[in-house]
């Protein structure tokens, strides 16, 4: 059974991975800024 410190480390790492946007999201945002939202989502 994991200890409480391991659970805290797991939760912190999980939150950080969820909060950091991936390359595909950054690419989509960049495209939306240059060509518009509709073309970026297509």
N, C-alpha and C positions, 0 to 999 in steps of 0.2 A: 504494500500500500504506500502510495506517495506521501511524503511528509508535507506539512503545511508550507514550508519554504519552497518546495518543488511546485506546489499548486500556484503559489503567488508568481513564481518565475514563469510558469506556463501561461497564466492569465495575462501578465504584462507582455510577453512575447506575442500572444494571440492578438491583443489589442493593437500592438504596433504593426503587425502584419496586415490587419484589417484597415488601419488608418492610412497606410502608405499606398498611394495610387500606383498601379502597375503601368508598364510602358504602353499598353494598348489604350488605357484611359487617357494618358498624357497625349498620345498621338491624336485621339479623337478630339480632345479639347483644342489642340493646336490647329487641327483642320477646321474646327468650328469657328475659330477666331479668324482664319484666313479666307475660307470659302463660304461660310455660313452653316447654320445648324442643320438644315435639311440635307445638304450634300455630305456633311460629315457623318451623319447617322446612316446614310446609304452606304 
